[in-house]
């Protein structure tokens, strides 16, 4: 489709002849494209925000803990309280070889940590080094708990983000400093800025203080007790296929009904992540449905207004036909007007949408780091621009066909 400078001027003159009508028509396209861009970018940002809450947590993992039984079994009444012990770790390793990591955990009841004249709310957890394979720590300073800490029963700890900010307001590396929990002093060996706040197993997100499992057991006099066991499957293992075997292994050792899902609780995080994926598949479908629906409505508006414009220009088109304009030239003129109108409105919608998303992104920064990217991809923007161009062509087809059907004699008679 060849368009020269005169054709451009004629298109602009035609569209600006009735500025209010052109503006309102273009606004429908602008709003449709704007909504599509904002919904796509906003959905992407929300997905990142949600995934950030589970970042670093193994997707093929499960958590095992004890609760009062819900079924009677071998002479024991239902509602019986019980607890796991350290032998359950080895039992699970022996009976479920598909597992890669089996890591015991203990939880403390301490609520405050002190450093000099400052204090912070905390939640204490005792872990082994293998737990890092389940919830990958994001170490800002220092290191995580290691094997030597367990072997030598060291009084060391790893603090999380909120604890660090409360106790060390001036910033800097706190490793080597000691904090007091209850009446015991622990040397800080690492600061964990983990983002997996959506799976905080004990206390509020970011308030965790991790101790070596052996030190935790001694400090709180837990003996052989284990509060929770975290496991991960080997590559290719589907956790939902082995959770029943994990439950049965623990349940039988403590005279619990192997089918008692409440008494021997096994939470499969794989199900949680699958639910999140399914949620955003539905959200993405709705985003495109609403966005394209709004865009389609704008296209219909453009087509209707172009039909009105063609009817108003019947005489003009008839005269052009009479002095030699071919149907192809009339077709080109009408479709070009439709494309220009939709492109200007559509590109304005894309630019305004990207600007709004950029403002949202700037508002989601923490410590100078962007926590979620509320943006559309380059190819998504290109696809939107091409879609607007195609919409302009389709919106102009019906008016163009109407214009091509105008005969010079009929146009003169109408005049």
C-alpha angles and dihedrals in degrees: 000000000000117000122181130192093268090053090052091051091049091050091050092047091051094049094045094046088086104024097176094053093046091048095050091045092049091046090065090057092041092053093046093052092042092053092047093051094044093046093049094045093041091049090050091051093048090049090053091048091052094044089049088064089061099033113137094016113122111250094209096055139111136198124220125197141151128254134169109291121255096199134054114240135182095342096319116118122231118262092048115151118224140159138217122244135207092265088069089069092062092040091058092046091052098044100038108044091169088078121098101190130024110182126178122215138197128197126210131209097223114126106184139048123194133209116176105309095341131090136190136194110249144177114214122216130178115216143166123233090256090070088077087073089060101041106020109217120225100219113207092174134010126346143298128259110294138194094264090057089058096041095050095036091234122192095232133128145192115221127204131230103273093045090051093050093048097047099034105038092161091060125220132118110316095186110130093028119115128228127193122234113182102322098328128093119219126192115230112236099168148009116222116205092180114168095207093105093141090072104047105157096195130023129338122336114272095016098095124127112192120208129184108272093238093050091048091051091052098041094052096033094236096151111194094339120129121195099193139001119210118200138182128199126234119257111295095015116131107218095207089065095058104034092091090054091050091051092047092050093054096037097053092051090058099037094254122146104262089221093053099111092176098048096047101034119202115179113196108208088193087074091052094053091046090053090052092050092049091047093056093044087059091044092051091050091052091046092055092041094053094038096048091042091055090045092050090051089053091050091053089051091053092049093050094049091047089053089054090047092051091051091051090050096049093117093046092051091046091053091049090051090049093054094049111282110149124222087249091058091050090048091050092049096051095043091047091054090050092048094049092049094048094042094052092046093041096048089048088054091050093049094046091046092051090049092053091047090050090054090051090050092051088052091055100065127121124188087352092303123116107239097191133018110224094189141114121235122255093248091047089057091047090049090050091052092049090047090054091050092050090047089054091054093047092045090054098047098081095045090044091052089050091051093048090054093059112108120208093233092052091047092053091047091052089052 
